[in-house]
């Protein structure tokens, strides 16, 4: 309990904000990559079934 409360909470808040931003950016990138992967996998298969040829935009 030697640390002053104000500085300690401020440091925790800054660290929390930074980690939240990093996690948010990583989550958006992962979500984009996964959606692109799923779109390619399932989109190509569904287009192949419907049209008889793969179509990738």
C-alpha positions as CSV (number, residue, x, y, z in Angstrom):
1,X,0.0,0.0,0.0
2,X,3.0,2.3,-0.4
3,X,1.9,3.4,-3.9
4,X,-0.4,6.5,-4.0
5,X,-3.9,5.5,-5.0
6,X,-4.4,8.1,-7.7
7,X,-1.2,7.2,-9.7
8,X,-1.8,3.5,-9.4
9,X,-5.3,3.6,-10.7
10,X,-4.3,6.0,-13.5
11,X,-1.6,3.6,-14.6
12,X,-4.0,0.7,-14.5
13,X,-6.5,2.6,-16.5
14,X,-3.9,3.5,-19.2
15,X,-2.7,-0.1,-19.3
16,X,-6.3,-1.3,-19.6
17,X,-7.2,1.2,-22.4
18,X,-4.0,0.2,-24.3
19,X,-4.7,-3.5,-24.0
20,X,-8.3,-3.0,-24.9
21,X,-7.3,-1.1,-28.1
22,X,-4.8,-3.8,-29.0
23,X,-7.3,-6.6,-28.4
24,X,-9.9,-4.7,-30.4
25,X,-7.6,-4.2,-33.4
26,X,-6.5,-7.9,-33.2
27,X,-10.1,-9.0,-33.0
28,X,-11.1,-6.9,-36.0
29,X,-8.2,-8.3,-38.0
30,X,-8.9,-11.9,-37.0
31,X,-12.6,-11.4,-37.7
32,X,-11.9,-10.0,-41.2
33,X,-9.4,-12.8,-42.0
34,X,-11.8,-15.5,-40.7
35,X,-14.8,-14.1,-42.6
36,X,-12.7,-13.9,-45.8
37,X,-11.5,-17.5,-45.2
38,X,-15.1,-18.8,-44.6
39,X,-16.4,-16.7,-47.5
40,X,-13.8,-18.2,-49.8
41,X,-14.3,-21.8,-48.6
42,X,-18.1,-21.8,-48.5
43,X,-18.6,-19.2,-51.2
44,X,-16.5,-21.1,-53.8
45,X,-18.2,-24.4,-52.9
46,X,-21.7,-22.9,-53.1
47,X,-20.9,-21.2,-56.4
48,X,-19.5,-24.5,-57.7
49,X,-22.6,-26.3,-56.8
50,X,-24.9,-23.7,-58.3
51,X,-23.0,-22.7,-61.4
52,X,-20.6,-25.6,-62.0
53,X,-17.6,-23.3,-61.9
54,X,-15.8,-21.5,-59.0
55,X,-16.1,-17.8,-58.9
56,X,-13.8,-15.7,-56.7
57,X,-14.4,-11.9,-56.6
